[in-house]
Amino acid sequence: MAKPHCKKPALSAYDAPFVLKKRKTVPHEFVLEAIDSLSPWTRAMFGCVAVYIEDRMVLILRDKDDGSADNGVWLATSEEHHASLRGEFPNMRSIQLLGKKVTAWQNLGVETPDFEEAALRACELILAGDPRIGKVPARRRAPKPVAKRARKPAGKSAGKRAKK
């Protein structure tokens, strides 16, 4: 005796626009909860989640299964602040994915023993308005207008014709 097959309900053309894609979970969501009073907003960026406070990007949250050591919380900062931030975060290091020895982006790695404590300390600094964390991203350039080709008069060919 054959088993009855369970069929998934078919979607009608009417239902199709309302099918929603399942959203991925935000990695290290406790970070967003810690700075919630500043009304952070997020944006997907390179498979990670960029965190903004007003117009300043302050963090990137990363948790990918690609085997790299750069999972964790990335701090948006500049090289001039690395030494002073290293006093706050002794396990902070440059992002390895970017291929440079020293990068402006600094990582609080998820593999470090003090990851959550360091991430929450970064949140405290952001809440206090610490100028060492956060960057206003450069504006994207408007695309260059494409020059229109001059139209050739009708009846003329593009190439030279051999004379008969």
N, C-alpha and C positions, 0 to 999 in steps of 0.2 A: 504494500500500500504506500503510495507516494505521500510525502509530507506536503501539506498546503504551504504555499509560499506567501510570505508576508510582503505585500507591495507597499512601497512608499507612496503616499498620495501624490498624484501628478499635480504640478503647478499649472494653473491656467495662465493665459496671456495677461489676465487681469492681475494675478498675484505676483508675477515675475518682477515688476519694479520694486516690490516691497521686500524682496529677499535681501537680507543684510549679510554682509561679510562679517565673519566673527573677528573681532578685534584682538590683536595680540595683547598679552598682558604687558604692563609697563614694568621694566626691570627695576629692582630696588625702589619700589613704590614708597617705602618708608621715608625716603628723601623728600618726595613731594609733600607728604603729610607733614613733615617737619617745617617746611617753609610755606605751608598753606596760607598763612596770614598775609603773605605778600602777593597773593593771587597769581601764582606762577602759571604759565601756559606752556604747552609742549608742541613739538613738531618732529615728525619722523625725519631722520637724517642718517643716511647710509646704514640702515638697518638698526639704528640706535634711536634714542629719544633725547632730543635737545630740549633743555629747560631754560625758559626765558623769564625774566622779571622785567616788566615793561618792555623796553627795546633792547635790553642787555641779555646776551646769552651768558648764563652762569655755569651751567653744567651739561654734561652729556651722560646719560645712563646707558650702560652697555652690558649685555649678557647674551653673548652669542656662543653657539656650539661649534665654532670653527677651530677650537684648540689653541687660540692665541692667548697670550697672557694679559691682554688689555681689557678684560672684563672688569667692571667696577664703575666707579664714578670718576669722570674726567672733569678737571677744574679748568675753566677758561681763565687764563692768566697770561702774564708775559714774563720773559726771562728775567727782567729786573726784579721781580718779586719772588723768584724761586728760593733764594737763600732764606728770606724771612718766613716764607711758608713752610720750608723744610723744618724750621724750629717747631711749628705747629704739627706737622705731619712727617715724622721721621721716615716713614715707609713710602713717601710720595716719590714718583719717578716719571720720566718722560714716556710718552706713548711710543711703543715699539713699532706699531703698524705704519707709522708715518715715515719710517726709514732713516730718520736723523738721530744723532746721538742726543741732542737736546732739542726739545720742542716747546713751544709756548704752552701747549696742552699738557697738563700733568695728571697722572693717574693715581687714584687711591684704589689699589688692586683688591679685588674680591678675595684673592688668595692670601692676603696678609692677615695676621691674627687680630689686628685692631681695625679691620675694615669698617664695621658698623659704627664703632666709636669715632673713627676719623671722618666718616661720611656725615655723621651728626654734628661733629665739630665744624665741618665746612658749612653746614646749614646754619649754625649759630653765627658764623662770620658773615654769611649772606644776610641773615636777619639783622645784624648790626650794621649793615651797609659797608662792610670792609671793601675798600677800593681795589684790593689786590685780586679779588675774584670777580670776573665778569668782563665782557667785551661787547661793544656795540659792533655787530657785523658790518662789513663794508657793504654798501649798496650794490645791488646787481646792476650791471650796465644794461641800458636799453639795447636791444639788438639793432645793428646797423641797418639802415634801410637798403633794400636791394635796388640797385640802379636798373631802371627799365631800359631795355634795348631800344634803340631807335628803330622804328618800323621802316621797312623797305617799301618803296612805292610798288603798287600792284603791277604785275606784268614784267617786272625786272627780275632776273635770276640773280642768285647770290654769286655764282661763279662767272667766269668769262666764257662765252660761247665761241666755238671755232667758226670762223667766217667761211661761207660756202662760195 
